[in-house]
Each structure stands twice: as structure tokens, then as C-alpha cells.
Amino acid sequence: MATPKSVDGYLAAVPKEQRQALEKLRSQIRAAAPGATEVISYQMPAFKQDGRFLVSYAAFRDHLSVFPASYAVMELFGDELKPFFSGKGTLHFTTEKPIPEALVKKVVKARLREIAEAKAR
């Protein structure tokens, strides 16, 4: 995949089935963090809140990933996220077995709290 210049450009280059799953995830993240801005970071779609990294996501050949970039969030929801754990800060899922919307919302809301607390310091 060529280096994407926009989130829409990234998604347009992803196979249809994966694109649909990522567009659904994108909508879930937007709903949980309506004030966040979308960017391309590390050649993948990401959201930022108040200029700080919130969460990113990407498509790979045999799976999709979400990167909450927070060990605290991973620990907080460890039991619920366990079926999706892959590595230290990565959640893997497939089009057949997506991360439940309620869990996506919890992760995003927890990241928003982390960002707000860091900003308040």
C-alpha cells in the first residue's frame, strides 16, 4: 500500500470486507470521542484528542488491529480484551469476530480520561 495521505485514502486502498469493518470501527470511535480529530500517523488512521494520540487502527493481510497505546487501558479491561490481545499494546480482530462496540467505547472513553488527566497535570 502506498503511503496514505488521508484516512479516506487509506480506507479506499483496503479490501472491501476489511474496509467495511474499519469504517464501522471508525464510526464507533467517532461516536465515543466526537471532539477527536482524524489523522494519518505511522501510515495508519488515527484519532487525536487535544493534540494527543488517542487510538489508531489498521488492516493487515489476515487481521485488523486497534492500537490503544496504553498499558493502563489494556490492564483495566484485561479480561474483556484478552480474546483480542496480540503483543503489548495491540488488539487483533477479524471481520468475522470484531471487537464488540461496547468494548470499543470503553477503551476510547478510558483513553479520553487518560488524556484529560495528563493535560490537567
LINTARA-V860282 format. One record per residue. N is the residue number from 1. BURIAL is # if it has 9 or more other C-alpha atoms within 8 Angstrom, else .. D_CENTER is the distance of its C-alpha to the mean C-alpha in whole Angstrom. Layout:
n=(N:N)
burial=(BURIAL:BURIAL)
d_center=(D_CENTER:D_CENTER)
//
This chain:
n=(1:2:3:4:5:6:7:8:9:10:11:12:13:14:15:16:17:18:19:20:21:22:23:24:25:26:27:28:29:30:31:32:33:34:35:36:37:38:39:40:41:42:43:44:45:46:47:48:49:50:51:52:53:54:55:56:57:58:59:60:61:62:63:64:65:66:67:68:69:70:71:72:73:74:75:76:77:78:79:80:81:82:83:84:85:86:87:88:89:90:91:92:93:94:95:96:97:98:99:100:101:102:103:104:105:106:107:108:109:110:111:112:113:114:115:116:117:118:119:120:121)
burial=(.:.:.:#:.:#:#:.:#:#:#:.:.:#:.:.:.:#:#:.:#:#:#:.:#:.:.:#:#:#:.:#:#:.:.:#:.:#:#:#:.:.:.:#:#:#:#:#:#:.:.:.:.:#:#:#:#:#:#:.:.:.:#:#:#:#:#:#:.:.:.:.:#:#:.:.:#:#:.:.:#:.:.:#:#:.:.:.:#:#:#:#:#:#:#:.:.:.:.:.:.:.:#:#:#:.:#:#:#:#:#:#:.:.:#:.:.:.:.:.:.)
d_center=(19:21:19:17:18:16:13:15:17:14:14:17:18:16:18:19:17:14:14:14:12:9:11:11:7:8:11:10:7:10:13:11:11:14:15:12:13:11:12:12:12:13:13:10:8:7:8:11:13:17:16:14:10:8:4:4:4:8:11:14:17:17:14:10:7:4:5:6:9:11:14:15:13:13:16:16:15:16:18:16:13:16:16:13:13:14:15:15:11:9:9:10:11:14:15:17:15:12:10:13:12:13:11:8:10:12:9:8:12:13:11:13:16:15:15:18:20:20:21:24:25)
//
